[in-house]
Amino acid sequence: MPLAAVLSRLAPSVVAILLVGAACAGDANLTDTGKGKPFVTADFPGTVKAGSTQQLEINVENPGPGDIRTIVVAFVLVGPLAGQNELPAPLIALGVDGESPSVAGVDPSPAGISQDGTLYTFEGLDEGESGTFTFDVKVSEQPGTAANSVQVYDGQELDRASGVRVETTVER
């Protein structure tokens, strides 16, 4: 049988296998229901003075598909980076009564704050919109590394989540 004839017979099977493989692999930027996860970036100085107050800007884009009804910004404790042994101090420390000792202000004003002061809820973002959430961070008096993971998710659909690590060096 000529090679062209063999290839023409195999082509539909190869295409079917590739399509099934692509469908099974999924898109890491989409949830199982096909809604888009937010794209998150954070801007914070790489080196800060102990005891200073610095702005942490968290930028959130909703690429869609789907609107995000409620934005939740959560500050999560992190471990050391690969190859390091030192546990970083939290940039945003746990607090009480809805206040973190590390947060001096938030813009825009959140709709809600968790009891420990590490979760902030904001109005959502329509598909294609973006927003910036600015936190005035009171830096620790202790020199060394300070870090948190910043997780951003839809308060109504928890699997619509993305995050970034924010790390700085605190100097005297």
C-alpha positions as CSV (number, residue, x, y, z in Angstrom):
1,M,0.0,0.0,0.0
2,P,1.5,3.4,-0.9
3,L,2.5,5.7,1.9
4,A,0.0,8.4,0.9
5,A,-2.9,5.9,1.3
6,V,-1.6,4.8,4.7
7,L,-1.4,8.4,5.9
8,S,-4.8,9.3,4.6
9,R,-6.3,6.4,6.6
10,L,-4.4,7.3,9.7
11,A,-5.0,11.1,9.6
12,P,-8.6,11.0,11.1
13,S,-7.4,8.8,13.9
14,V,-4.4,11.0,14.7
15,V,-6.6,14.1,14.6
16,A,-9.1,12.4,17.0
17,I,-6.3,11.5,19.4
18,L,-4.9,15.0,19.4
19,L,-8.4,16.5,20.0
20,V,-9.1,14.2,22.9
21,G,-5.7,14.9,24.4
22,A,-6.2,18.6,24.2
23,A,-9.6,18.4,25.8
24,C,-8.3,16.3,28.6
25,A,-5.4,18.6,29.3
26,G,-7.6,21.5,30.0
27,D,-6.6,25.1,30.4
28,A,-4.9,26.0,33.7
29,N,-6.4,29.5,33.5
30,L,-10.0,28.2,33.4
31,T,-12.0,26.5,36.1
32,D,-13.8,23.1,35.5
33,T,-16.9,25.2,34.7
34,G,-15.0,27.2,32.0
35,K,-14.7,30.5,33.9
36,G,-11.5,32.4,33.8
37,K,-9.2,32.8,36.8
38,P,-8.0,36.3,37.8
39,F,-4.5,37.4,36.7
40,V,-2.7,38.8,39.7
41,T,0.4,40.9,40.1
42,A,1.8,42.7,43.1
43,D,4.2,45.6,43.5
44,F,6.2,46.1,46.7
45,P,9.7,47.3,47.2
46,G,12.4,44.6,47.3
47,T,14.1,46.3,50.2
48,V,12.4,48.3,53.0
49,K,13.4,50.1,56.2
50,A,12.4,48.5,59.4
51,G,9.3,50.1,60.9
52,S,8.5,52.1,57.8
53,T,5.1,52.2,56.0
54,Q,5.1,51.1,52.4
55,Q,2.4,50.7,49.8
56,L,1.6,47.2,48.4
57,E,-0.3,47.4,45.2
58,I,-2.2,44.4,44.1
59,N,-3.4,44.5,40.5
60,V,-6.2,42.1,39.5
61,E,-7.4,41.5,35.9
62,N,-10.5,39.4,35.1
63,P,-9.8,38.0,31.6
64,G,-13.1,36.1,31.7
65,P,-15.0,34.3,30.6
66,G,-17.5,35.3,33.4
67,D,-17.8,38.2,35.8
68,I,-16.2,37.9,39.3
69,R,-18.9,38.9,41.7
70,T,-16.8,39.4,44.8
71,I,-13.0,39.8,45.0
72,V,-11.3,38.3,48.0
73,V,-7.7,39.2,48.7
74,A,-6.1,36.8,51.2
75,F,-2.7,37.1,52.8
76,V,-1.3,33.6,53.5
77,L,1.8,32.6,55.5
78,V,4.6,31.1,53.4
79,G,7.6,28.9,53.9
80,P,11.2,29.5,52.8
81,L,12.2,29.5,49.1
82,A,13.8,26.4,47.7
83,G,17.4,26.1,49.0
84,Q,16.8,28.3,52.0
85,N,16.1,27.3,55.6
86,E,15.0,30.5,57.2
87,L,11.2,30.9,57.6
88,P,10.3,34.5,56.5
89,A,8.4,36.7,58.9
90,P,4.9,37.5,57.6
91,L,4.6,40.8,55.7
92,I,0.9,40.9,56.8
93,A,0.7,39.5,60.3
94,L,-2.4,37.8,61.8
95,G,-4.4,40.2,64.0
96,V,-7.6,40.3,66.0
97,D,-11.0,42.0,65.8
98,G,-10.7,42.5,62.1
99,E,-7.4,44.4,62.2
100,S,-3.9,43.2,61.2
101,P,-1.1,45.1,63.0
102,S,0.6,45.3,59.6
103,V,-2.2,47.1,57.7
104,A,-2.4,50.9,58.2
105,G,-5.0,51.4,55.4
106,V,-6.7,50.0,52.4
107,D,-7.9,51.7,49.2
108,P,-10.6,51.2,48.1
109,S,-12.3,50.5,51.4
110,P,-13.0,46.8,51.7
111,A,-16.6,45.6,52.0
112,G,-15.4,43.1,54.7
113,I,-12.4,42.0,56.7
114,S,-11.8,38.7,58.4
115,Q,-11.5,38.5,62.1
116,D,-7.7,37.9,61.9
117,G,-7.3,40.8,59.4
118,T,-5.8,38.8,56.6
119,L,-8.8,38.4,54.2
120,Y,-10.3,41.5,52.5
121,T,-13.4,41.4,50.3
122,F,-14.1,44.0,47.6
123,E,-16.7,44.6,44.8
124,G,-16.2,42.3,41.9
125,L,-14.9,42.8,38.4
126,D,-16.8,42.4,35.2
127,E,-15.2,40.3,32.5
128,G,-12.4,42.3,30.9
129,E,-12.1,44.7,33.8
130,S,-9.1,45.2,36.1
131,G,-8.7,46.8,39.5
132,T,-5.9,47.9,41.9
133,F,-6.1,47.3,45.6
134,T,-3.6,49.3,47.7
135,F,-2.5,48.3,51.2
136,D,-0.5,50.6,53.4
137,V,1.8,48.1,55.1
138,K,3.5,48.8,58.4
139,V,6.8,46.9,58.0
140,S,8.2,44.8,60.9
141,E,10.9,46.2,63.2
142,Q,12.8,43.0,62.8
143,P,15.4,42.9,60.0
144,G,15.4,39.9,57.6
145,T,13.0,38.5,55.1
146,A,9.3,39.2,55.2
147,A,6.8,37.5,52.8
148,N,3.3,36.4,52.2
149,S,1.4,34.7,49.5
150,V,-1.3,36.9,48.1
151,Q,-4.2,34.8,47.0
152,V,-7.0,36.4,45.0
153,Y,-10.3,34.6,44.3
154,D,-14.0,35.0,43.5
155,G,-15.8,34.9,46.8
156,Q,-18.6,33.0,45.1
157,E,-16.5,30.5,43.2
158,L,-13.4,29.6,45.3
159,D,-11.8,27.6,42.4
160,R,-11.4,30.9,40.5
161,A,-8.2,31.7,42.3
162,S,-4.7,32.9,41.5
163,G,-1.8,34.2,43.6
164,V,1.7,35.6,43.8
165,R,4.4,35.6,46.4
166,V,5.3,39.0,47.8
167,E,8.8,39.2,49.5
168,T,11.0,41.9,50.8
169,T,14.2,42.4,52.8
170,V,13.7,44.4,55.9
171,E,16.8,46.5,56.8
172,R,17.6,48.6,59.9
